[in-house]
Amino acid sequence: MNGFHSRSETERLVIRPLAKEDYSNWLHAFEARHPSKSKYDQGKRDMSECTEEWFYRLVDRHQELALDDKAYIYGVFRKDDGVHIGMIDFSTLARDEFQWGRIGYSVHNQHWGKGYGKEAVSEALLLAFSDLSFHRIEAHINLDNEPSIRLAEIAGMQLECTRKAFLYEHGEWTDHLVYCRNAPF
């Protein structure tokens, strides 16, 4: 899809694919994370394997996934100073008569509580409908992930159902809430 190379802006944010020149900014954002605040927050991570060459391969891989219409992975940057604050991704679940995708999102925990998640996810959904030509976007959320549930709801997604034993994680099949939003007609 041609839309992967596009970018979108809000009042405070820029949403665009990562570029190789983002390495230092991207790495600093991960290194500046606070310790984990919940079981769904990775907090500080060992970034020693994330060399510049490793990052360049990551950017190339993101481009390959987009060219194959498998996934579209975007960085979220603060507009006023360019700081990397998080990521949003869309995975293609089905095309043809469905045009169906899944959204994933994360904001580095040092930027929580500032409304960036709402702003980024709301804008990214519009990008998915317009530039990526999805008709339906789902978020698959663990039953007890209250911050993610709130964010999906604030971004205009609606609870559709609970999928039982939906995802294999942490050694077991777990239930997930399915939030969805369709493109405006």
C-alpha positions as CSV (number, residue, x, y, z in Angstrom):
1,M,0.0,0.0,0.0
2,N,1.3,3.4,-0.9
3,G,0.0,4.9,2.4
4,F,2.9,3.5,4.4
5,H,5.2,6.3,3.3
6,S,2.7,8.9,4.3
7,R,2.7,10.8,7.6
8,S,-0.1,12.3,9.7
9,E,0.0,15.2,12.1
10,T,-2.1,16.3,15.1
11,E,-1.7,19.4,17.1
12,R,1.2,17.9,19.1
13,L,2.3,14.8,17.2
14,V,3.7,13.4,14.0
15,I,2.9,9.8,13.0
16,R,5.2,8.4,10.4
17,P,7.3,5.3,9.5
18,L,10.7,5.1,11.3
19,A,13.6,6.3,9.3
20,K,17.3,5.3,9.7
21,E,18.1,8.8,11.0
22,D,15.7,8.2,13.9
23,Y,18.1,5.7,15.6
24,S,19.5,8.0,18.3
25,N,16.1,9.5,19.1
26,W,14.5,6.0,19.2
27,L,17.2,4.5,21.4
28,H,17.1,7.5,23.8
29,A,13.3,7.1,24.2
30,F,13.7,3.4,25.3
31,E,16.7,4.2,27.6
32,A,14.7,7.0,29.3
33,R,11.8,4.7,30.2
34,H,10.9,4.5,33.9
35,P,10.7,1.1,35.7
36,S,7.7,-1.0,34.8
37,K,4.4,0.4,36.2
38,S,2.2,-2.6,35.5
39,K,2.3,-6.1,34.1
40,Y,1.6,-4.7,30.6
41,D,4.4,-2.1,30.8
42,Q,7.8,-3.4,29.8
43,G,9.5,-0.5,31.5
44,K,13.3,-0.3,31.2
45,R,14.8,-2.8,28.8
46,D,18.2,-4.0,27.9
47,M,19.0,-2.2,24.7
48,S,22.6,-3.4,24.3
49,E,21.7,-5.5,21.2
50,C,20.0,-2.6,19.5
51,T,22.9,-1.3,17.6
52,E,22.6,1.2,14.8
53,E,23.0,-1.6,12.3
54,W,20.3,-3.6,14.1
55,F,18.0,-0.6,13.9
56,Y,18.7,-0.1,10.1
57,R,17.6,-3.8,9.6
58,L,14.5,-3.1,11.6
59,V,13.6,-0.1,9.5
60,D,14.2,-2.2,6.3
61,R,12.0,-5.0,7.8
62,H,9.2,-2.5,8.5
63,Q,9.3,-1.4,4.9
64,E,9.2,-5.0,3.6
65,L,6.2,-5.8,5.8
66,A,4.4,-2.7,4.4
67,L,5.3,-3.7,0.8
68,D,3.9,-7.1,1.4
69,D,0.8,-5.6,3.0
70,K,1.4,-7.6,6.2
71,A,2.0,-4.8,8.7
72,Y,2.4,-1.0,8.8
73,I,4.6,0.2,11.7
74,Y,4.7,3.9,12.6
75,G,6.7,5.9,15.1
76,V,5.0,8.6,17.1
77,F,7.0,11.8,17.6
78,R,6.3,15.0,19.5
79,K,6.0,17.8,16.9
80,D,7.7,20.6,18.8
81,D,11.0,18.8,19.5
82,G,10.8,15.5,17.5
83,V,11.1,13.3,20.6
84,H,10.1,9.7,20.0
85,I,7.2,8.9,22.3
86,G,5.8,5.6,21.1
87,M,4.7,3.2,18.3
88,I,1.5,2.3,16.5
89,D,1.2,-0.7,14.2
90,F,-1.5,-2.1,11.9
91,S,-1.5,-5.8,10.9
92,T,-3.5,-6.9,7.9
93,L,-5.9,-9.6,8.9
94,A,-7.8,-9.9,5.6
95,R,-8.2,-7.9,2.5
96,D,-10.5,-8.6,-0.5
97,E,-14.1,-8.0,0.7
98,F,-13.0,-7.5,4.3
99,Q,-10.3,-4.8,4.4
100,W,-9.7,-5.8,8.0
101,G,-6.8,-5.0,10.3
102,R,-5.6,-5.0,13.8
103,I,-4.1,-2.0,15.7
104,G,-1.4,-2.2,18.3
105,Y,-0.1,0.8,20.3
106,S,2.4,1.8,22.9
107,V,3.6,5.0,24.5
108,H,6.9,5.1,26.4
109,N,5.9,5.2,30.1
110,Q,7.8,8.5,30.7
111,H,5.2,10.1,28.5
112,W,2.1,8.6,30.1
113,G,-0.7,10.8,31.5
114,K,-0.3,13.6,28.8
115,G,-3.0,12.5,26.4
116,Y,-0.5,11.4,23.7
117,G,-2.0,7.9,23.4
118,K,-5.5,9.2,22.7
119,E,-4.2,11.8,20.2
120,A,-2.0,9.2,18.4
121,V,-4.5,6.3,18.3
122,S,-7.3,8.6,17.1
123,E,-5.2,10.0,14.3
124,A,-3.7,6.7,13.4
125,L,-7.2,5.2,12.9
126,L,-8.0,7.9,10.4
127,L,-4.7,7.1,8.6
128,A,-5.6,3.4,8.5
129,F,-9.0,4.1,6.9
130,S,-7.8,6.8,4.4
131,D,-4.2,5.9,3.5
132,L,-4.1,2.1,4.2
133,S,-7.6,1.4,2.9
134,F,-8.8,-0.6,5.9
135,H,-12.6,-0.7,6.5
136,R,-12.4,-2.4,9.9
137,I,-9.8,-2.1,12.7
138,E,-9.8,-4.2,15.8
139,A,-7.8,-3.9,19.0
140,H,-7.3,-7.2,20.9
141,I,-6.9,-6.4,24.6
142,N,-6.3,-8.5,27.7
143,L,-9.3,-8.5,30.0
144,D,-7.4,-6.7,32.9
145,N,-5.5,-4.1,30.8
146,E,-7.6,-1.2,32.0
147,P,-5.3,1.6,30.4
148,S,-5.6,0.0,27.0
149,I,-9.3,-0.5,27.3
150,R,-9.8,3.2,28.3
151,L,-7.6,4.2,25.3
152,A,-9.5,2.2,22.8
153,E,-12.8,3.6,24.1
154,I,-11.5,7.2,24.1
155,A,-10.3,6.7,20.5
156,G,-13.8,5.8,19.5
157,M,-13.6,2.0,19.4
158,Q,-16.4,-0.1,20.7
159,L,-16.4,-3.3,22.6
160,E,-17.6,-6.1,20.3
161,C,-17.0,-9.3,22.2
162,T,-14.7,-11.4,24.3
163,R,-12.8,-14.0,22.3
164,K,-12.2,-17.0,24.5
165,A,-8.7,-18.7,24.5
166,F,-7.8,-16.3,21.7
167,L,-4.1,-15.7,22.1
168,Y,-1.3,-18.0,23.4
169,E,0.8,-15.9,25.8
170,H,2.8,-16.6,28.9
171,G,2.3,-20.4,28.5
172,E,-1.5,-20.4,28.2
173,W,-4.4,-19.5,26.0
174,T,-5.9,-16.2,27.1
175,D,-9.2,-14.4,26.6
176,H,-9.1,-11.0,24.9
177,L,-11.6,-8.2,24.5
178,V,-12.2,-7.2,20.9
179,Y,-12.7,-3.5,20.4
180,C,-13.4,-2.4,16.8
181,R,-14.1,0.6,14.7
182,N,-15.2,0.8,11.1
183,A,-14.3,3.4,8.5
184,P,-16.7,6.3,8.2
185,F,-19.1,5.7,5.3
